[in-house]
Amino acid sequence: MTQRYQAIVEAFRGHLPHIRAVSFDVFDTLFLRVLHEPEALFDLLGLKLQINDFRQQRIAAQRLGFQRMHNDGRNEIHLGDIYSSMPSTLSSLAEHGAWEQRLEQLVLRVNPEVLALLEEARVAGKSIALTSDMYLPESFFRALVERAGLNIEHFLISSACNSTKRDNGELFIQLQQRLGVQPADILHVGDNPLGDVQRAQEKGLRCLHYQAPAFVGPGDTLDALSSIRLGLSRYGAYFPEKSCWWQLGWQFGGPILQEFLHWIQQQARLDQVDRILFVSRDGYLMHQLHQSSPGKHLDAYYLRGSRVSFTLAGLTEQNFLKHVTFLMSGANNITLEDLFSRIGLDLPDEQVLEDLGLSNATLLTKNSYERVQQFLIAMRPSLLKSAQQTRKGLYRHLLDLGIRDGMRIAFVDVGWSGTTQQAFQTACEGMFALDLTGYYLGLSEHSSKLASHKKIKLRAFTENTGASHAQSQALYRNRAVAELFFSAPHPTTIGYRLPSNEPLEFIEDRERGVDYNIATIVEEINQGISDFVIHSEQLYKDIDQAVTYSGALDNLLQLLDNPSQEQVRLIGEIYNWDAWASSENHHTYFACASRQSANHIKPDLWPAGWKALKS
C-alpha cells in the first residue's frame, strides 16, 4: 500500500465512528474512465460513427446545451440538451445520446481503492449514497452500479435533482434531506477540491479529498485508441492489494506485449510462416498469450534455448577458435568456476588446476584473462564433446516442435543484434534447411545493416510501426529494464541432455550471488501483464475495435527513459538479473548507489535510472 493511499484509508477510518452515512462522488472517484482524458470518449464515438470531428461538434453542442439550460431557468444540463443542440442528422446517427451512454458504460471501471472504502463502510453499517454532478440520467448510474455488482441505496444525480455540488452545494442539502440525518453525520468522498470538498464543508458535511495516483502525461494529443491504452495501463495503479511488480507488469509490460504480439501475428500471416518459435526466455509469456489470443490459429511453439546453447550446438573443430571470444565475454571478475558453470561444463580436478596455476576461485581479470583463455582452448576436446551432446539435444527438441525441412520460421526474440538468431541458424546447418526470419521488438541498429553484416533476415516492431530513431535508441540504451517484461520463471537454458528412453532434459544456468527470489518477481510481473492483456482484449472486443500499434512504446519509454525516483528505487535495487555475467563476487545492479554488501560493484545497466539517481 502506497503512502498516499495509506493516508486516505487512515483519514476515512478516522471519520467512520462519527458518521451514519457515506456519500461517494462517481467519476474519478468510485468509478474511473480507462481513458487518458474524458473527452477521448467523444473521439471514440466519432470513430464508431466515422465522423472525424465529432469531438469538436460534441463540445460545441454542450456549450449550446448550457445556454438552453440557463434560458429555461434550470440548474443543470441534461444529455438531451446536448444532443438536441446538434445537427439533427448527427444526433440521429448517435441515437440521441444512446451511443454515448453505451460507450461510457464500457470504458468505466470501479476504482478498487475507493471500493475498499465503500465495503468497509458497508460492514460498519453505514448508509451509502452516490452524489454526482453529471448530465447523464439517473438510469445510467443505476445501470452502472448494477453492472459492477454494487448495492447502492441512494442516488443524488444533478441532472435528476436540478441542483449541483459545484455551484452552491445545493445537492448536498438534498442529500441530507434524502438520508434524514444531520450534515455532520455524512462523510462525502470525492476528488474535486471545489465541488467535493469546499462545497461539502460549507454545507456542514464531513469530507475526504480523494487524490488519485500521480501520472506523467504524454506531450502530444492522443487518438482514441491510444487514449484507451494509456488510460487502461494507468488503471493498474489503483489496485492497492497488488504488488509493485504486478503493477509494473500491468502498466508498462501489458501494453507493449499486447502490441508486439499482434504485430508478430500480423507479420507472420503476411510472411506466410509455417511456425512461430518464441525463444526462451524472452518468448515465454508471449507464447502463453498467443495461445489464448484471437491469432492462436497460427502454429506457435516455445523454443527452449539461448545464444549459449545454440552456439554450443553449432561448435565444431573448424569454428571453435572463432567462438572463444564469446565464451569469454562478460567475464570480468567472475570466477573460473562461474565461467564453466555458465556453459554447463565441469572443471578438471583441483590438483590439475593447481598444476596450471589456477583454481575454482581464480578471478578473470586483465592479468588472468590470457591464461584462462588458453586453458579454455586446451579444454577443446571436452567442449566439443559437450557440443555434440547439445547438438543432438537441440535436434531432438526441434523434432518435438514439429520442425521439418523447408519450413518458413518466425524466430521471435526481444532484441537486439540478431546474435542468438545467427547462432541458431548456424546450429541448424546440416540438421534442417529453414527459411528463418527474426521478429524483434527493437534492434541496436537498422535491420538492413544487421541483415547485411550477419547474413540473416530480420524485422523490428519499432521499424515497422513508425517509431522514431530517437525512440529506437532510447529503447536500446535502456534495454536491460525492457527485458524485465520479457522473462520466464525458469532459468536460462544452456544445453540439452538425452537420457536413454527418457524425455529430453534442459540444462540450465541459474543466477549466481542473489539472495532474493528472481522467479517470484518474474511471476508477479508476468501476472500483471497477463491480467492487462485479458482485460484489454475484452475491452477492444466490447467497443468493436482492433488493436492498433500506437501508444505502447511511448508508455514503455516513459518508464525506461524518464523514470520517477520511486521507480528507480524499486527497479534499481535488482541485481545479477542476467545469469551469464553473474557471480558471487559482485552485484550488478540496474541502478543504485554503492552497496557495502557486495565485494565488487559493477557499473549500472540502466543509463536513465542512473541519471535519475544523480539528479
Secondary structure by P-SEA (a helix, b strand, c coil): ccaaaaaaaaaaaaacccccbbbbbccccccccccccccaaaaaaaaaacccaaaaaaaaaaaaaaaaaaaaccccccaaaaaaaccaaaaaaaccaaaaaaaaaaaccccaaaaaaaaaaaaabbbbbbbbbccccaaaaaaaaaaaccccccccccccccccccccaaaaaaaaaaaccccccbbbbccccccccaaaaaabbbbbbbbccbbbbbcccccaaaaaaaaaaacccccccccaaaaaaaccaaaaaaaaaaaaaaaaaaacccbbbbccccaaaaaaaaaaccccccbbbbbbbcaaaaaaaacccccccccccccccccccccaaaaaaaaccccccaaaaaaacccccccccccaaaaaaaaaaaaaaaaaaaaaaaaaaaaaaaaaaccccccccccccccccaaaaaaaaaaaccccccbbbbbbccccccaaaaaaaaccccccccccccccaaaaaaaaaacccccccccccccccccccccccccbbbbbbccccccccaaaaaaaaaaaaaaaaaaaaaaaaaaccccccccaaaaaaaaaccccaaaaaaaaacccccccccccccccccccccccccccccccccaaaaaaaac
